[in-house]
Amino acid sequence: MKIAVTRRLFQSEIDRLRERFEVAEWDSDLPPDPDQLRELLSDAVGALTLLTDRIDDDVLAAHPSLRVISNLAVGYDNIDVPAATSRGVAVCTTPDVLTETTAEFALALIFDAARQVSAGDRSARAGEWETWYPMRFLGRGVAGTTLGIVGFGRIGRNLAEMASALGMRVVVSDPAGDSAAYENLPLAELLQTSDVVSIHTPLTPSTRQLLDAERIGMMKDDAVLINTARGPVIDTTALVAALEAGKLRAVGLDVTDPEPLPQTHPLYAFERVTITPHIASATVATRTEMARLAVDNIIAVLEGTEPPHCLNPEVLERD
């Protein structure tokens, strides 16, 4: 049985697959294009995919041998799960193992954006450090400020605990979130009252461009905006317009729309914007554990045992 792996990963995990299956690995850090992906998936019964690999109904229809797709991520907006379910394909993900790592990175972006760490670094590297500037790179402290968390799942809860320990007041906005320890506000009220807004909601039809021009306009003029969830949750055009109008003290983005963000994109022109290349889960321990869990999902489905995390377990019951 053939397993397609759509990116270069830890060799120890590839070897675990090779002990049981034939493995076709895309030997690059860059993703295959759609035609290359289709060729890679040819005759495969399983696929270990990344968020950049679009698995829609056309792809599934072209590869009827597929029985399991294991996404190396918590999110799965790159996969048409209903289409996979209708075709008897199990869809698995890798949650939990990156919760603390991603929350830590969101907190790092909060500090970076609030205190203009990256902006100062860029200035120093560009040779602009001629003297000590008393009126440049004026940030704000975070203790005593209000952190608004949009989406209160595992990562949002972890960030709330960290921020509370730093003396931040935490409010959340998530109708379905378990927020007993924190005030759960309507989104508009959270945006109007928060000094820092951090996005932790999954990308769904209802959250796409959740922060549009109107909602960004509700935020405080000197608020900090952080996104480590999915780029399309924020309307990028509206964000650029708000920044051009002087809105927002700082922005920290680990995810963008589009992604990757072209080097000519206007967001790069703002000194108060920090952009990182989707690295919130990038620690050796977390990425290793994500790969291990993704491989465990594939092995379990194909060997007839319960995978660690399957989004559509009804497929397994049917089998």
C-alpha positions in Angstrom: 0.0 0.0 0.0 1.3 3.4 -1.0 1.4 6.5 1.3 2.0 9.9 -0.2 3.8 12.4 2.0 3.6 15.9 0.6 6.6 17.5 2.2 10.0 16.7 3.6 9.6 15.6 7.2 11.5 14.0 10.1 13.2 10.9 8.7 12.4 8.9 11.8 8.6 9.3 11.1 9.1 8.5 7.4 10.9 5.4 8.4 8.0 4.3 10.6 5.7 4.5 7.6 8.3 2.6 5.4 8.3 -0.3 7.9 4.6 -0.9 6.9 4.0 0.8 3.5 5.5 2.0 0.3 6.2 5.7 0.8 6.2 8.4 -2.0 7.7 11.5 -0.4 7.8 15.0 -2.0 11.4 15.7 -1.3 11.2 19.5 -0.8 10.3 22.1 1.7 8.2 23.7 -0.9 4.7 22.3 -1.7 3.9 20.4 -4.9 1.7 22.3 -7.3 -1.8 20.9 -8.1 -0.6 18.7 -11.0 2.4 17.4 -9.0 0.1 16.7 -6.0 -2.2 14.6 -8.2 0.7 12.6 -9.5 2.0 12.1 -6.0 -1.4 10.8 -4.8 -1.7 8.4 -7.7 -2.7 4.9 -6.4 -2.1 6.1 -2.8 -4.3 4.7 0.0 -3.1 7.3 2.5 -1.8 10.9 2.4 0.1 12.9 4.9 -0.7 16.5 3.9 -0.1 20.1 4.9 -2.3 23.1 5.0 -1.0 24.2 1.6 -2.3 21.0 -0.1 -5.8 21.6 -1.3 -7.8 18.3 -1.1 -11.2 19.0 -2.7 -13.8 16.8 -4.2 -12.1 16.9 -7.6 -8.9 15.6 -6.1 -10.7 12.9 -4.1 -12.7 11.8 -7.2 -9.4 11.5 -9.1 -7.9 9.2 -6.4 -10.5 6.6 -5.4 -7.9 4.5 -3.7 -7.5 7.0 -0.9 -8.7 5.8 2.5 -7.1 8.3 4.9 -5.8 11.9 4.8 -3.8 12.9 7.8 -3.2 16.7 8.0 -0.1 17.9 9.8 -2.1 20.7 11.5 -5.0 21.4 13.9 -6.9 23.1 11.2 -8.3 21.4 8.1 -9.7 24.2 5.9 -7.6 22.8 3.0 -9.7 19.6 3.0 -13.3 19.2 1.9 -14.3 17.0 4.9 -17.9 16.4 3.7 -16.7 15.3 0.3 -14.1 13.0 2.0 -16.8 11.5 4.2 -19.1 10.9 1.3 -16.3 9.0 -0.4 -15.4 7.0 2.7 -12.1 8.8 3.3 -11.1 9.3 7.0 -9.7 12.8 7.7 -7.4 13.2 10.7 -5.5 16.1 12.3 -2.9 16.8 15.0 -4.5 18.8 17.8 -3.4 19.3 21.4 0.3 18.9 20.8 0.8 22.4 19.6 -1.6 24.2 22.0 1.0 25.6 24.4 3.6 26.3 21.7 1.1 28.4 19.6 -0.2 30.3 22.7 3.4 31.1 23.6 4.0 32.5 20.1 0.9 34.6 20.3 2.2 36.0 23.6 5.6 36.6 21.9 3.8 38.6 19.1 1.9 40.6 21.7 5.2 41.7 23.4 6.8 42.2 20.0 4.0 44.4 18.7 3.4 46.3 21.9 7.1 47.1 22.5 8.1 47.4 18.8 10.9 44.8 19.1 11.0 43.8 15.4 10.7 47.4 14.3 13.6 48.4 16.4 15.7 45.5 15.1 14.9 46.4 11.5 16.0 50.0 12.1 19.2 48.9 13.8 20.1 46.5 10.9 19.3 49.2 8.4 22.0 51.5 10.0 19.4 53.9 11.4 20.8 53.7 15.0 22.7 57.0 15.1 21.8 57.9 18.6 19.4 57.2 21.4 15.9 58.2 20.4 13.7 59.4 23.3 10.6 59.7 21.0 10.9 56.7 18.7 9.6 53.2 19.1 7.4 54.2 21.9 5.4 51.1 22.8 3.2 50.2 25.7 3.4 47.8 28.5 0.9 44.9 28.7 0.4 44.6 32.5 -3.0 46.1 33.4 -4.2 46.1 29.8 -7.3 44.2 28.5 -6.6 41.3 26.2 -9.6 40.2 24.1 -9.4 36.7 22.8 -11.6 35.9 19.8 -12.2 32.1 19.7 -11.8 30.3 23.0 -10.6 26.8 22.2 -7.5 25.1 23.5 -5.0 27.7 22.3 -7.2 30.6 23.4 -7.6 29.1 26.9 -3.8 28.6 27.2 -3.1 32.1 26.2 -5.6 33.4 28.7 -3.8 31.6 31.5 -0.5 33.1 30.5 -1.8 36.6 30.0 -3.6 36.5 33.4 -0.4 35.6 35.1 1.2 38.7 33.5 -1.4 40.9 35.0 -3.6 41.3 31.9 -7.4 41.5 32.2 -8.7 38.8 29.9 -12.1 38.9 28.1 -13.3 36.5 25.4 -15.7 36.3 22.6 -16.9 32.8 21.7 -20.6 31.7 21.9 -19.5 28.1 22.1 -16.4 28.5 24.3 -16.1 27.3 27.8 -15.2 30.6 29.4 -16.5 30.3 32.9 -13.3 31.9 34.3 -13.5 34.9 32.0 -16.1 37.4 30.8 -17.6 36.3 27.5 -18.6 39.4 25.5 -20.3 40.0 22.1 -17.6 40.5 19.5 -18.4 44.2 19.0 -18.0 44.9 22.7 -14.8 43.0 22.9 -13.3 44.9 20.0 -14.4 48.3 21.4 -12.9 47.6 24.9 -9.8 45.6 24.3 -6.3 47.0 24.2 -5.0 43.9 22.6 -7.1 41.6 20.3 -5.7 38.1 19.6 -7.5 35.8 17.0 -7.8 32.1 17.8 -10.9 31.0 15.9 -10.8 28.4 13.2 -11.4 29.4 9.6 -15.0 28.6 8.6 -17.6 30.2 6.3 -18.8 32.3 9.3 -15.3 33.4 10.4 -13.9 34.3 7.0 -13.2 38.0 7.1 -14.7 38.1 10.5 -12.6 41.3 11.1 -13.8 43.3 8.2 -13.6 47.1 7.8 -16.5 47.7 10.1 -15.2 45.6 12.9 -11.6 46.8 12.6 -13.1 50.3 12.8 -14.6 49.3 16.2 -11.2 48.7 17.7 -9.4 51.4 19.7 -7.1 53.5 17.6 -4.1 52.5 19.7 -5.1 48.8 20.0 -2.7 45.9 19.1 -4.0 43.2 16.8 -2.5 39.6 16.8 -3.4 36.7 14.5 -2.0 33.2 14.9 -5.1 31.4 13.6 -5.8 31.7 9.9 -5.1 34.7 7.6 -8.5 35.0 6.0 -10.2 35.6 9.3 -9.0 39.2 8.8 -9.9 41.2 5.7 -6.4 42.1 4.5 -7.6 45.0 2.3 -9.5 46.5 5.2 -6.5 46.1 7.5 -4.2 47.9 5.1 -6.7 50.7 4.8 -7.0 51.0 8.6 -3.2 51.2 9.0 -3.0 53.8 6.2 -5.6 55.9 8.2 -3.4 55.7 11.3 -5.6 53.1 13.0 -4.0 50.5 15.4 -0.8 50.9 17.4 0.7 47.7 16.1 -0.1 44.4 14.4 1.5 41.0 14.7 0.6 38.4 12.0 1.9 34.8 11.9 -0.8 34.0 9.2 -1.8 36.2 6.3 -4.2 36.3 3.3 -2.8 35.5 0.9 -0.2 33.1 2.3 2.7 33.4 1.7 2.4 37.2 1.4 4.2 38.6 -1.7 7.2 40.7 -1.0 5.6 43.6 -2.7 2.5 43.5 -0.5 1.7 46.9 1.2 1.6 45.3 4.7 5.4 45.1 4.6 5.6 48.9 4.3 4.3 49.5 7.9 7.0 49.8 10.5 4.5 48.8 13.2 3.5 45.6 11.5 5.4 42.3 12.4 4.9 39.4 9.9 6.2 35.9 10.5 6.0 32.9 8.1 3.4 30.8 9.9 5.8 29.5 12.6 3.7 29.5 15.8 4.1 25.8 16.2 7.8 25.8 15.1 9.6 24.1 18.0 11.5 20.9 17.5 9.5 19.1 20.1 6.1 20.3 18.8 6.8 19.7 15.1 8.2 16.2 15.9 5.1 15.4 17.9 2.9 16.6 15.1 4.6 14.4 12.6 4.4 11.4 15.0 0.7 12.0 15.5 0.1 12.4 11.8 1.8 9.0 11.1 -0.1 7.4 14.0 -3.3 8.5 12.4 -2.4 6.8 9.1 -1.2 3.6 10.6 -4.3 3.3 12.8 -6.8 3.8 10.0 -5.1 1.4 7.6 -4.5 -1.2 10.3 -8.1 -1.1 11.5 -7.6 0.5 15.0 -8.9 3.9 16.3 -6.7 6.8 15.2 -5.7 9.5 17.7 -7.8 12.2 16.1 -10.3 11.6 13.3 -12.8 14.3 12.2 -15.2 11.9 10.6 -15.2 8.7 12.7 -18.4 7.6 11.0 -16.3 6.6 8.1 -14.4 4.2 10.3 -17.6 2.7 11.7 -18.8 2.2 8.2 -15.6 0.3 7.3 
